[in-house]
């Protein structure tokens, strides 16, 4: 009988009965790795990089334990979407490919893929493929096993909620074979004691990494956990949050359960347990903390990693249990506390829009708004002041783009903005939730304003109305012909700047007097901002290209360096410490930067498609597919694809930029280790935070360039 290793991590805690049933129905044995021990923790180094959250590192450690047991196959599912119109966190999508690239020539990794996003059945073919690898060539038998696995999992989830069991207890009874026999009692123990809600991802709560937080809390009273809340009840609570139905599925259960406990006053205290660098937790944390505050229920956030000490956890829980709940009037379970109102602030009658920016994008958008007769405030560039404004309000482990854009919003509101405009779009990364969390944080500070969220209009049948309404509001209800004309004019401005930047990348590598083209470019950007219309912008671009073409150059035999990564940090020069100009100033070796990630490229591939851009997008996707079989959101797959293409496109090295805790790029960074080795292309990753220092940054860049120079000399 074939043995299939299943790591006791991540998906195991949500879908163990599903995968056990599926595997056994196909005649194979599912071998689950043993519970985490100190020995397991020592194997976390099997994870190629340090950046993933502890849950991902634990999965790598459990995979290593299974490999040491010489199982025939390793199964790591790719969980894209476990319910319609919603995604899972990028780490659930990318983890099987991270593992696959870590053991490229070893035990076969089976990757069953669940994707219910559009309610089609194409994903089921991955289970048919898994069945073939297990010796079952009958598609009918594979699909029957899949159907039975789904039935068992639904029954399991329903029973856990009905019987008020923890996942840990339910798995124990399931493995004993007694869970479904009707003998399992309802867990009512401790009803007369204080009730403590402990919510968080089960792969943290029930792993040894949690240091038995549930057990420690149980010393003070009865404990309720998220899985004890029926999914439909948790989802109903999410209805109070705009687009709450589109929060990552597993996090929606955690948040919905927390809201259910708080709003119905079922708990006397609430503890949210998260892991260091957990992206989704930085979003749900704000909602839980706000709700607990409104209800006067003590709230504690505990963040864990592999270095967390038990003594500190014990001390924090003891102190937390001594906190007295705030005095609250009696309430029935059905009563809800009304949403907190911001402090009243007199608003000017005339709409004034402010918007956070990325690179030179605000220049284009503000010009489009001006075409529609709407006043806007210039967006302040990212700076230390803006960083501090955002940092003071931000959740602890949220990514740097969130912090900076929040700081820009604060500045704009303090300088007269009555409306803020921000992109939305609930996808795989956190970006789609920025606007909602930022609005809540700013209102808590006392600001009164309108938030205009520009979401994707696709699919048109579902989202066009909301998109249309947001555009009309932002443009002062201008006529559509005027709006289209304004957007087209704004696009021309950013496209001209992006085209000029590409020319700067080339000229910097060859110009005899360094800095010449930069002075031309700065003057060009100022002129584009003042230009009255698109023909004027087109003329300015022509003049710039002529002037740049006349810059005196020399034969420098430059090194080609490709910049990849998350689009915001790639384009924000303050955040990446002016990397492109730093490279352009290098005298020995001279550097020709290749950076095709731009606002214009994104527009051409997503909003205003053209044949060349779509062909390039397909090329990048095809190059990434062998290493990352499913897109993980953001520019994660682009980082992989552009790196895989680097050697054949004559690149000498890759610099990968990512914000601290960026989920898609953490997946990409992990896989880049394999690509660097396979294609013999040096890769330098920078994880950018508010603490990134210029001196250390420059030193690392210089050392990297020295490596590239030595390699080029050796190849000559």
Secondary structure as GFF3:
##gff-version 3
##sequence-region A 1 716
A	DSSP	beta_strand	3	6	.	.	.	ID=ss1
A	DSSP	alpha_helix	12	25	.	.	.	ID=ss2
A	DSSP	beta_strand	29	32	.	.	.	ID=ss3
A	DSSP	alpha_helix	38	42	.	.	.	ID=ss4
A	DSSP	three_ten_helix	43	46	.	.	.	ID=ss5
A	DSSP	alpha_helix	54	68	.	.	.	ID=ss6
A	DSSP	beta_strand	73	75	.	.	.	ID=ss7
A	DSSP	beta_strand	78	81	.	.	.	ID=ss8
A	DSSP	alpha_helix	90	102	.	.	.	ID=ss9
A	DSSP	beta_strand	108	110	.	.	.	ID=ss10
A	DSSP	beta_strand	113	115	.	.	.	ID=ss11
A	DSSP	alpha_helix	124	133	.	.	.	ID=ss12
A	DSSP	alpha_helix	139	162	.	.	.	ID=ss13
A	DSSP	alpha_helix	167	176	.	.	.	ID=ss14
A	DSSP	beta_strand	195	200	.	.	.	ID=ss15
A	DSSP	alpha_helix	202	205	.	.	.	ID=ss16
A	DSSP	three_ten_helix	208	210	.	.	.	ID=ss17
A	DSSP	alpha_helix	213	218	.	.	.	ID=ss18
A	DSSP	beta_strand	222	224	.	.	.	ID=ss19
A	DSSP	three_ten_helix	226	228	.	.	.	ID=ss20
A	DSSP	alpha_helix	231	238	.	.	.	ID=ss21
A	DSSP	three_ten_helix	244	246	.	.	.	ID=ss22
A	DSSP	alpha_helix	249	263	.	.	.	ID=ss23
A	DSSP	beta_strand	269	275	.	.	.	ID=ss24
A	DSSP	alpha_helix	279	295	.	.	.	ID=ss25
A	DSSP	beta_strand	298	304	.	.	.	ID=ss26
A	DSSP	alpha_helix	310	321	.	.	.	ID=ss27
A	DSSP	beta_strand	352	355	.	.	.	ID=ss28
A	DSSP	alpha_helix	361	371	.	.	.	ID=ss29
A	DSSP	beta_strand	375	376	.	.	.	ID=ss30
A	DSSP	alpha_helix	384	391	.	.	.	ID=ss31
A	DSSP	alpha_helix	400	414	.	.	.	ID=ss32
A	DSSP	beta_strand	419	423	.	.	.	ID=ss33
A	DSSP	alpha_helix	431	444	.	.	.	ID=ss34
A	DSSP	beta_strand	450	454	.	.	.	ID=ss35
A	DSSP	alpha_helix	460	474	.	.	.	ID=ss36
A	DSSP	alpha_helix	480	508	.	.	.	ID=ss37
A	DSSP	alpha_helix	516	530	.	.	.	ID=ss38
A	DSSP	alpha_helix	534	549	.	.	.	ID=ss39
A	DSSP	beta_strand	559	565	.	.	.	ID=ss40
A	DSSP	alpha_helix	567	571	.	.	.	ID=ss41
A	DSSP	alpha_helix	579	585	.	.	.	ID=ss42
A	DSSP	beta_strand	591	594	.	.	.	ID=ss43
A	DSSP	alpha_helix	599	606	.	.	.	ID=ss44
A	DSSP	alpha_helix	611	625	.	.	.	ID=ss45
A	DSSP	alpha_helix	636	645	.	.	.	ID=ss46
A	DSSP	beta_strand	653	659	.	.	.	ID=ss47
A	DSSP	alpha_helix	663	679	.	.	.	ID=ss48
A	DSSP	beta_strand	682	688	.	.	.	ID=ss49
A	DSSP	alpha_helix	694	715	.	.	.	ID=ss50
###
